[in-house]
Amino acid sequence: MSWLIVGSMLPALLVTWAAGYLVRRWGPRFGLVDQPGHRKVHEAATPTGGGLAIWLGIVGPLALGQLVLWLLLAGREGSPVAESIRLPEFIAAHSAGLLQEAPTLWTMLAGGTVLMLLGLVDDRWGLGWKTRLAVQFAV
């Protein structure tokens, strides 16, 4: 069972690591840099936008997994490719529940996307605390 935990965490880890590298490297080109100041602890310009990398690492694998599940399960009738693929038992046993909970997953991913965009806009242009708090509370 521990391989299942590692297998579910590894894609998120790899995507977040790669996206973090890209955000750190390309962030300054898009103005995603925090400059040192009297209220800052860093002494050099620091790339921001790390929330984008974390968002990609969470949303990317979950969305891809959900889409693959839909293609394999929803398209079973009449699809020779989907019918020829045998799902592992630990997935097949929970497939009905996974499909039933899909709207909840997509709602949470949408909320996370709104929060990521809020953070990205704040990193780039800076938002007031009232705006950030209002959007976070609404989500």
Secondary structure, 3 states (H helix, E strand, C coil): CHHHHHHHHHHHHHHHHHHHHHHHHHHHHHCCEECCCCCCCCCCCEECCHHHHHHHHHHHHHHHHHHHHHHHHHCCCCCHHHHHCCCCHHHHCCHHHHHHCHHHHHHHHHHHHHHHHHHHHHHHHCCCHHHHHHHHHHC
